[in-house]
Amino acid sequence: MSNKAAFKAAMIQMRSGLTPAANIDAAARLIAEAKSGGADYAQTPEMTNILAANREQLFATVVEEKADASLAALRELARKHALYLHVGSLAIKHNERAVNRAFLIDPQGDIAARYDKIHMFDVDLGNGETYRESNNYAPGDIAVVADLPWGRLGITICYDVRFPALYRALAEAGATMLTVPSAFTRQTGEAHWHVLNRARAIENGSFVLAAAQGGKHENNRETFGHSLIVDPWGTVLADGGDAVGFVTARIDPMLCDRARGQVPAVGHEPAFARPTGPR
């Protein structure tokens, strides 16, 4: 639980390709730089190990969690640098599909929490841009919080950010930091990324920590970047822009107490009758 001390968070912005070892090497360099800059907690984006839409490419590469070399390397990095390493997600083989799974790794290299992405990105954006995440990935069905020395972390991934009920549930479970590691498309990112992350922060009086993929990837997909750290009043403390790298900010848990004291929306929702659907 929180001791109300401030800490330094780093959002690692990547441009993952089709080769997990190369992606993890790139992440390792940035994590080491962030630690040298004083980071106590570092977060990588969604699909840290591979960004592949093609089913054959994906399943020729992914393995079960216990055999995953990317996860083993990331656990060693957390131990080596003695920091909390939040792996935004890895593609992990799971039966006939994969899971989009986040890991929180503690400074001893142990896995403190896992979360499987609940909301699948099944959309038609127009101009030929179509995604069917559920074709390759099985959705999770459990919301997850984890305790850090500075407060409680609510763990989500990317498309989850469009479903505010999840974040309210995490806040009501004590989360003062909500995480949204992502691989947002450029089209949706330009329109919605900043406003969605700021809204989740404001309505829950919580920090939002959102590491992102950014740029033109090896599989020709383009992601938006702009890794964000947002405070509980909705102020953007750090924005990663378009470049591979990382951004940091000081996280003061007392700001959550202040924001929730000013606008105590969490816990203020009365029961109400829902309207019926169309007939």
Secondary structure by P-SEA (a helix, b strand, c coil): ccccbbbbbbbbbbbccccaaaaaaaaaaaaaaaaaacccbbbbccccccccccaaaaaaccccccccaaaaaaaaaaaaaccccccccccccccccccbbbbbbcccccccccccccccccccccccccccccccbbbbcbbbbbbcccbbbbbbcccccccaaaaaaaaaacccbbbbbccccaaaaaccaaaaaaaaaaaacbbbbbbbbbcccccccccccccccccccccccccccccccbbbbbbbaaaaaaaaaaccccccccbbbbbbccc
